[in-house]
């Protein structure tokens, strides 16, 4: 059975996913994400859902700039984000690994748009459905 990966540094989904309500595999950082995807293998993953802001500096940027000023400055973020995970996935696909479904559940609309744009651009260029969306997943916190 293929796995579903949920990347978020603080939230945890309150229910499973898919027709069989399968539990999410939860990872909390870019490094954990890469490690888990490599461990499971892209061929064994049905979908990933990415949060954008993964740490204190990203949350500070969201509170100080994104939320109030509609600006996102990656120079203010010291840790890797869900956007970095999206870029890493595209690198894997460009190396011939299986293309999987990617969603984002981030509260950061600009970060979500960056993730969706990056994933959907790859899919568009390769004549695949542009299906990366921002979705709502019930969660803790």
VEXVEXMI-970484 format. One record per residue (C-alpha): residue in three letters; x, y, z. Coordinates in steps of 0.1 Angstrom, whole numbers, padded with zeros to 4 digits, always signed. Layout:
<recs>
alaXYZ ...
</recs>
This chain:
<recs>
unk+0000+0000+0000 unk+0014+0034-0010 unk+0022+0059+0017 unk+0011+0095+0023 unk+0036+0119+0038 unk+0027+0150+0058 unk+0054+0176+0063 unk+0047+0201+0092 unk+0069+0212+0120 unk+0041+0216+0146 unk+0007+0203+0133 unk-0005+0167+0132 unk-0034+0155+0111 unk-0064+0144+0132 unk-0075+0118+0107 unk-0062+0095+0080 unk-0063+0099+0043 unk-0077+0081+0013 unk-0106+0057+0010 unk-0092+0034+0036 unk-0084+0063+0061 unk-0047+0054+0060 unk-0025+0072+0086 unk-0001+0099+0074 unk+0036+0094+0078 unk+0046+0126+0096 unk+0079+0144+0092 unk+0089+0176+0108 unk+0117+0191+0088 unk+0133+0192+0053 unk+0160+0167+0064 unk+0134+0143+0078 unk+0114+0147+0046 unk+0143+0138+0024 unk+0153+0109+0046 unk+0118+0095+0048 unk+0112+0098+0010 unk+0145+0081+0003 unk+0137+0054+0028 unk+0102+0047+0015 unk+0110+0054-0022 unk+0090+0076-0045 unk+0075+0046-0062 unk+0059+0037-0028 unk+0044+0072-0021 unk+0009+0081-0032 unk+0010+0118-0021 unk+0028+0143+0000 unk+0013+0174+0016 unk+0038+0202+0024 unk+0037+0230+0049 unk+0058+0260+0039 unk+0071+0274+0072 unk+0092+0249+0090 unk+0108+0267+0120 unk+0111+0299+0140 unk+0126+0322+0114 unk+0100+0311+0088 unk+0072+0317+0113 unk+0086+0351+0122 unk+0087+0360+0085 unk+0051+0350+0081 unk+0040+0370+0112 unk+0061+0401+0103 unk+0058+0403+0065 unk+0035+0378+0048 unk+0005+0382+0071 unk+0006+0420+0072 unk+0025+0431+0041 unk+0019+0403+0016 unk+0056+0399+0011 unk+0078+0368+0016 unk+0116+0374+0018 unk+0135+0341+0018 unk+0166+0360+0030 unk+0149+0363+0064 unk+0144+0325+0067 unk+0174+0304+0080 unk+0159+0269+0079 unk+0147+0250+0048 unk+0111+0253+0039 unk+0084+0232+0022 unk+0094+0251-0010 unk+0128+0236-0007 unk+0112+0202-0004 unk+0092+0209-0036 unk+0125+0219-0054 unk+0141+0187-0041 unk+0112+0166-0054 unk+0115+0182-0089 unk+0152+0174-0089 unk+0144+0137-0082 unk+0119+0137-0110 unk+0144+0152-0134 unk+0167+0124-0125 unk+0140+0099-0136 unk+0123+0090-0103 unk+0085+0086-0103 unk+0064+0118-0103 unk+0040+0118-0074 unk+0011+0140-0063 unk+0021+0170-0042 unk-0003+0192-0022 unk+0003+0220+0002 unk-0016+0227+0034 unk+0003+0258+0045 unk-0014+0288+0061 unk+0012+0309+0043 unk-0006+0317+0010 unk+0025+0331-0007 unk+0046+0301+0003 unk+0018+0278-0008 unk+0017+0296-0042 unk+0054+0292-0046 unk+0052+0254-0039 unk+0022+0251-0063 unk+0039+0271-0090 unk+0071+0252-0089 unk+0054+0217-0089 unk+0028+0227-0115 unk+0054+0243-0138 unk+0073+0210-0139 unk+0041+0191-0145 unk+0031+0215-0173 unk+0064+0213-0191 unk+0062+0175-0190 unk+0026+0175-0202 unk+0012+0162-0169 unk-0019+0175-0151 unk-0012+0205-0131 unk-0028+0191-0099 unk-0008+0207-0071 unk-0033+0225-0049 unk-0036+0242-0015 unk-0058+0219+0006 unk-0073+0219+0041 unk-0063+0190+0063 unk-0079+0189+0098 unk-0050+0190+0123 unk-0040+0197+0159 unk-0029+0232+0172 
</recs>
